[in-house]
Amino acid sequence: MPVCKSFTDVPNSPLAKVLMARASSLLNAGLATSSRNTQARHVKRFSEFAQSIHTEPFPASETVLCLWVAHLSRFIRAASIKSYLAAVRSEHTDRGLQWMGASSRITRLLRGVQRSQTNTCGKITRLAMSLKIVRQLSGLLGTSHYHLLLKAVIWSLLVGMFRIGEIVPSSAGSDRLIRLSEFKWGAAGRCYLITLKRSKTDVFAKSVTVEVTSSEAVVAMRAFMVSRASHLASLRLVSAPLFMLQDGAPLLRRQLLDALARLLAAMGIDHSVYRALSFRAGGASSLAACGVPLNDIMRQGRWRSSAVLRYIDPLPVPTGRNPLVSLSYNIIHIYIYI
């Protein structure tokens, strides 16, 4: 579908209208579908930011773009910020609007972001989702199906150290959608297992099964599964999504992140410093804080390189044993099925 809405001065003639339609189609074809999808996501984020500071997103002024770069720099690297700006620039091209992001001020601002991140060893302010915060989030949630679903997902993300996209897809048609057939209860119902058909470190799609044995995670999952069975009796097919909304649709990544942002805001916490991988980092940091060997953390979280160090906050070793570790260490098992 053509995306261009900028041809406002087209002569009023049949030929001009035909050529306008072709020009719009060619403009749309100038970007690959994947690039269009990326652009749409970044533009949506920019529009939401503009709304949050009570201004119109288009055309974007130099000042608004500077504010957005400053906002993104708190949790996104300089190279990624450039890709966000490129998406907004592309949207301006589609709309026939003047782009103000090529100014020397924007260039210097980006250079400042890069230098500031280099001076801090490249570490971006992105906090791990601690066990304490997850418990507080759970306390804010009620007993509705939607709230029980959120509880089950956030406990699974923390204890299982999942990447958020592994269990909550970006779209309903994703090939990474977790279905009911890929979930099962463990021995005596004291744990549960989720099988990932595909994951970042499973490049040959051999499948990986993660066993989660935290009493709080199990309680949250059990309550959700009871609600799922009672509210969705007609959708018990093994091909149905595991983490399913009351209307039968799967919970999507954007929906989860939006819900988390609202919950954190209700707790008076700046949600911008918590990102999609904050739960994974929280699980790894909790284990590291209790002295769990790095190799064991890598095995349990399915890391295969020193990248694991980016997920671990340098927290002091506590005097007592972390409840998450006592429930999960040596109990989260990873199996590779060939």
C-alpha positions in Angstrom: 0.0 0.0 0.0 1.4 3.4 -0.9 2.6 5.4 2.1 3.2 8.8 0.5 0.9 11.6 1.5 3.0 14.5 0.4 1.9 15.1 -3.1 -0.5 18.0 -2.4 0.3 20.2 -5.5 -0.4 17.7 -8.2 -2.1 19.2 -11.3 -5.7 18.4 -11.7 -5.5 16.1 -14.7 -6.1 12.4 -15.3 -2.5 11.8 -16.3 -1.2 13.6 -13.3 -3.3 11.5 -11.0 -2.1 8.3 -12.6 1.5 9.4 -12.3 1.0 10.5 -8.7 -0.3 7.0 -7.9 2.7 5.4 -9.6 5.2 7.8 -7.9 3.6 7.0 -4.5 3.9 3.3 -5.2 7.5 3.6 -6.3 8.3 5.6 -3.2 6.8 2.9 -1.1 8.9 0.3 -3.0 12.0 2.3 -2.3 12.3 0.5 1.1 12.2 -3.2 1.8 9.3 -4.5 3.8 11.6 -5.2 6.8 12.9 -1.7 6.7 9.3 -0.4 6.5 8.4 -2.4 9.6 11.5 -1.1 11.5 10.6 2.4 10.5 7.1 2.0 11.7 8.2 0.8 15.1 10.7 3.6 15.6 8.3 6.3 14.3 5.7 5.0 16.7 8.1 5.4 19.6 9.1 8.9 18.4 5.4 9.9 18.2 4.8 8.6 21.7 7.7 10.6 23.0 6.5 13.8 21.2 3.1 13.2 22.8 4.7 12.9 26.2 6.2 16.3 26.0 3.0 17.8 24.5 4.2 18.6 21.0 3.4 17.4 17.5 5.8 14.8 16.0 5.8 16.0 12.4 7.4 18.0 11.2 10.0 17.4 13.8 11.9 20.5 14.9 15.6 20.4 15.7 14.8 21.0 19.4 12.4 18.1 19.6 15.0 15.8 18.0 17.6 17.0 20.4 15.3 16.2 23.3 14.6 12.8 21.9 18.3 12.0 21.5 18.9 13.0 25.1 16.0 10.7 26.1 17.2 7.7 24.1 20.8 8.2 25.3 19.8 7.0 28.8 19.3 3.5 27.7 20.3 3.1 24.0 23.8 3.2 22.5 24.8 6.0 20.1 24.8 3.7 17.0 21.2 2.6 17.7 20.1 6.2 18.2 21.3 6.9 14.7 19.1 4.2 13.4 16.1 5.7 15.2 16.8 9.1 13.7 17.2 7.5 10.3 13.7 6.0 10.6 12.2 9.4 11.5 14.1 11.0 8.6 12.6 8.4 6.3 9.1 9.2 7.6 9.8 12.8 6.8 10.8 11.8 3.2 7.6 9.9 2.8 5.5 12.9 4.0 7.5 15.4 1.9 8.6 17.3 5.0 11.9 19.1 5.7 14.3 17.1 7.8 16.0 19.1 10.6 18.1 16.2 11.9 21.1 16.9 9.7 22.2 20.0 11.6 25.6 20.5 13.1 23.9 20.6 16.6 22.4 17.1 16.2 25.8 15.8 14.9 27.6 17.3 17.9 24.9 15.9 20.3 25.4 12.4 18.9 29.2 12.8 19.3 28.6 13.7 22.9 26.4 10.7 23.5 29.1 8.4 22.0 31.8 10.0 24.1 29.8 9.9 27.3 29.0 6.2 26.8 32.7 5.5 26.1 33.7 7.3 29.2 31.5 4.9 31.2 33.0 1.8 29.6 30.1 1.7 27.2 27.6 0.8 29.9 24.1 2.3 29.4 21.9 3.1 32.4 19.6 0.0 32.2 18.6 -1.5 35.4 18.0 -5.2 36.2 14.5 -6.1 37.3 15.2 -7.2 40.9 13.3 -9.8 42.8 12.0 -7.1 45.2 10.5 -5.1 42.3 8.9 -8.2 40.7 7.2 -9.0 44.1 6.0 -5.4 44.2 4.7 -5.7 40.7 2.9 -8.9 41.6 1.3 -7.1 44.6 -0.2 -4.5 42.4 -1.9 -7.1 40.2 -5.3 -8.5 41.0 -7.1 -11.8 40.2 -8.5 -11.0 36.8 -7.4 -13.2 33.9 -5.3 -10.4 32.5 -3.5 -9.7 35.8 -2.9 -13.4 36.4 -1.4 -13.6 32.9 1.0 -10.7 33.6 2.1 -12.3 36.9 2.8 -15.6 35.2 4.8 -13.9 32.4 7.0 -11.7 34.6 7.8 -14.5 37.0 8.7 -16.8 34.1 10.9 -14.0 32.6 12.8 -13.4 35.9 13.3 -17.0 37.1 13.8 -18.6 33.7 16.0 -15.8 32.5 14.2 -15.7 29.2 14.7 -13.1 26.6 11.4 -11.4 26.4 10.9 -12.2 22.7 11.3 -15.9 23.5 7.9 -16.2 25.3 6.1 -13.0 24.3 6.3 -12.4 20.5 6.1 -9.2 18.6 3.2 -10.4 16.5 0.6 -13.1 16.6 2.0 -14.7 13.5 5.5 -15.0 14.9 7.2 -18.4 14.5 8.4 -18.0 18.1 4.9 -18.0 19.6 4.8 -20.4 22.6 1.9 -22.7 22.3 0.1 -24.8 25.0 1.8 -27.9 23.6 5.1 -26.5 24.5 4.3 -26.2 28.2 4.0 -28.9 30.8 4.1 -29.4 34.5 7.1 -31.1 36.1 7.3 -33.7 38.9 4.4 -33.4 41.3 3.6 -29.9 39.9 6.6 -28.4 41.7 8.0 -26.9 38.5 7.0 -26.2 35.0 8.8 -26.6 31.6 8.6 -24.3 28.6 10.1 -25.5 25.3 11.5 -23.0 22.9 11.3 -24.1 19.3 13.8 -21.3 18.4 16.1 -19.1 20.4 19.0 -16.8 19.8 21.6 -19.4 20.9 19.8 -22.3 19.2 20.7 -21.4 15.7 19.8 -24.8 14.3 16.3 -24.8 15.9 17.0 -28.0 17.8 14.7 -26.7 20.6 15.5 -25.8 24.2 13.5 -26.7 27.3 13.7 -24.5 30.3 12.6 -25.9 33.6 11.5 -23.3 36.2 11.3 -24.3 39.9 10.7 -21.2 42.0 7.7 -21.6 44.3 6.6 -18.0 43.6 6.8 -18.6 39.8 5.0 -21.9 40.1 2.2 -20.3 42.2 1.8 -17.5 39.6 1.7 -20.0 36.7 -0.7 -22.3 38.4 -3.2 -19.5 39.1 -2.9 -18.4 35.5 -3.5 -21.9 34.1 -6.6 -22.3 36.3 -7.9 -19.0 34.9 -6.9 -20.0 31.4 -8.8 -23.3 31.7 -12.0 -21.7 33.1 -12.2 -18.6 30.9 -11.0 -20.2 27.7 -12.6 -23.6 27.8 -13.1 -23.5 24.0 -9.5 -22.7 23.4 -7.7 -25.6 25.0 -6.2 -26.8 21.7 -2.6 -27.6 22.0 -1.9 -25.3 19.1 -3.4 -22.3 21.0 -1.0 -19.7 22.5 0.1 -20.5 26.0 0.1 -16.9 27.3 -3.3 -16.0 26.0 -5.6 -13.0 26.6 -9.2 -13.6 27.5 -10.2 -13.1 23.8 -8.0 -15.9 22.7 -5.2 -13.7 21.3 -1.6 -14.1 22.4 -0.1 -11.5 24.7 2.3 -9.5 22.6 5.6 -7.8 23.4 4.3 -4.2 23.1 1.3 -5.0 25.3 3.5 -6.4 28.0 6.0 -3.5 27.9 3.1 -1.0 28.0 1.6 -2.8 31.0 5.0 -2.8 32.8 5.4 0.9 32.2 2.1 1.6 33.8 2.8 -0.6 36.8 6.2 0.9 37.3 4.8 4.4 37.0 2.2 3.5 39.7 5.1 2.5 41.9 6.8 5.8 41.3 9.6 4.2 39.3 11.1 5.6 36.1 10.2 2.9 33.6 12.6 4.2 31.0 15.6 2.5 32.7 13.9 -0.9 32.5 14.0 -2.5 29.2 13.0 -5.8 27.6 16.1 -7.6 28.9 15.7 -6.3 32.5 14.2 -9.5 33.7 16.9 -11.6 32.2 19.5 -9.3 33.8 17.6 -9.5 37.1 17.8 -13.3 37.2 21.5 -13.2 36.4 22.3 -10.5 38.9 20.5 -12.2 41.7 22.5 -15.4 41.1 25.8 -13.5 40.8 25.0 -11.5 44.0 24.9 -14.8 45.9 28.2 -16.0 44.6 26.9 -18.4 42.0 29.8 -19.2 39.6 29.7 -17.4 36.3 29.8 -20.7 34.3 26.6 -21.9 36.1 24.9 -18.6 35.4 25.9 -18.9 31.7 24.5 -22.5 31.6 21.3 -21.6 33.3 20.7 -18.5 31.2 22.0 -20.1 28.0 24.8 -17.6 27.5 27.8 -18.8 25.4 30.1 -15.9 25.7 31.3 -13.1 28.0 28.2 -11.1 26.9 26.7 -12.4 30.2 28.8 -9.8 32.0 26.7 -7.0 30.5 23.6 -8.4 32.2 25.1 -8.6 35.7 24.9 -5.6 38.0 27.9 -5.2 40.3 25.9 -5.8 43.5 27.6 -6.5 46.8 27.3 -10.1 48.1 24.5 -10.2 50.7 24.9 -11.7 54.1 21.9 -14.0 53.6 21.0 -16.2 50.7 18.8 -14.6 48.1 15.4 -16.3 48.0 15.5 -16.4 44.2 18.7 -18.3 44.3 17.7 -20.7 47.0 14.6 -21.6 45.0 16.3 -21.7 41.6 20.0 -22.4 41.7 20.7 -25.9 40.6 17.0 -26.4 39.8 16.7 -24.5 36.5 17.9 -27.0 34.0 18.5 -26.6 30.3 18.0 -29.5 27.8 19.0 -29.5 24.2 16.9 -32.0 22.2 18.4 -33.2 18.9 
